[in-house]
């Protein structure tokens, strides 16, 4: 039982040290860059910017993973079937009763400016 506890403890310590060492390399590289003066700003501001940029990149990567499955929404819509390119199908003329047909024919005898209103009135009575 003691051996298991020791093994678990060693495993955890090695895991934490590897994780901390990875961050130590990043920190050391950032420290060297900021100390060199190449950034054009003072050391503290340079370190804050690098840390902020790294956190923002990690946050952006997390958000990007969240939306990766939704890329199909950005695809353009499929082209419509060929019939829609031609425009609407020609409208069939409604069937008129005898009285409606005579009224429509009488619209032709009116002045040209009154004919559209007359035709609209007759067609409004068609079911």
C-alpha positions in Angstrom: 0.0 0.0 0.0 2.9 2.3 0.8 4.5 1.6 -2.5 1.3 2.6 -4.3 1.1 5.9 -2.4 4.8 6.6 -3.2 4.2 5.8 -6.9 1.2 8.0 -7.1 3.0 10.9 -5.4 6.0 10.6 -7.7 3.7 10.5 -10.7 1.9 13.6 -9.6 5.1 15.4 -8.9 6.6 14.6 -12.2 3.4 15.6 -14.0 3.3 19.0 -12.2 7.0 19.6 -12.7 6.7 18.9 -16.5 3.7 21.2 -16.7 5.6 23.9 -14.7 8.7 23.5 -16.7 6.8 24.1 -19.9 5.5 27.4 -18.5 9.0 28.1 -17.3 10.3 27.9 -20.8 7.6 30.3 -22.0 8.3 32.7 -19.2 12.0 32.6 -19.7 11.7 33.3 -23.5 9.3 36.2 -22.7 11.7 37.5 -20.1 14.6 37.4 -22.5 12.7 39.2 -25.2 11.4 41.9 -22.9 14.9 42.4 -21.3 16.5 42.8 -24.7 14.6 46.0 -25.4 13.5 44.8 -28.8 9.8 45.4 -27.9 10.1 49.2 -27.7 8.4 49.4 -24.3 9.5 48.9 -20.7 10.0 45.4 -19.2 6.8 45.3 -17.1 4.6 46.5 -19.9 6.2 44.1 -22.4 5.6 41.1 -20.0 2.0 42.2 -19.4 1.3 42.4 -23.2 2.8 39.0 -23.9 0.8 37.4 -21.1 -2.4 39.1 -22.3 -1.8 38.2 -25.9 -1.1 34.5 -24.9 -4.3 34.4 -22.9 -6.3 36.0 -25.7 -5.0 33.5 -28.2 -6.0 30.6 -25.9 -9.4 32.1 -25.4 -9.8 32.6 -29.2 -8.8 29.0 -29.9 -11.3 27.8 -27.3 -14.1 29.8 -28.9 -13.0 28.7 -32.4 -13.3 25.0 -31.3 -16.8 25.8 -30.1 -17.9 27.0 -33.5 -16.0 24.5 -35.7 -19.0 22.3 -36.1 -21.1 25.1 -37.4 -19.2 26.0 -40.5 -21.9 24.7 -42.8 -23.9 27.8 -42.0 -21.4 30.0 -43.8 -21.8 28.0 -47.1 -23.7 29.8 -49.9 -27.2 28.5 -50.6 -27.6 25.9 -53.2 -28.7 27.2 -56.6 -32.5 27.1 -57.1 -34.0 24.5 -59.4 -33.9 25.6 -63.1 -37.6 26.4 -63.2 -37.1 29.4 -60.8 -34.6 30.9 -63.2 -37.3 31.3 -65.8 -39.5 33.3 -63.6 -43.0 32.6 -62.5 -45.1 30.3 -64.8 -47.5 32.2 -67.0 -50.7 32.9 -65.2 -53.8 31.3 -66.6 -56.6 33.6 -67.3 -59.5 33.1 -64.8 -62.8 31.8 -66.1 -65.3 34.7 -66.4 -69.0 34.4 -66.4 -70.9 35.9 -69.4 -71.8 39.1 -67.5 -68.1 39.5 -66.4 -66.9 39.0 -69.9 -69.4 41.6 -71.3 -68.3 44.1 -68.6 -64.6 43.5 -69.5 -65.4 44.0 -73.2 -67.2 47.2 -72.3 -64.1 48.5 -70.6 -62.4 48.8 -74.0 -65.0 51.4 -74.9 -63.9 53.7 -72.1 -61.2 56.4 -72.3 -57.7 54.9 -72.1 -57.1 56.5 -68.7 -60.2 54.8 -67.2 -59.6 51.3 -68.7 -57.2 50.0 -66.0 -59.5 50.9 -63.2 -62.5 49.3 -65.1 -60.5 46.1 -65.7 -59.4 45.9 -62.1 -63.0 46.4 -60.9 -64.2 43.5 -63.1 -61.4 41.2 -62.2 -62.0 41.9 -58.5 -65.3 40.1 -58.8 -63.7 36.9 -60.1 -63.3 34.2 -57.5 
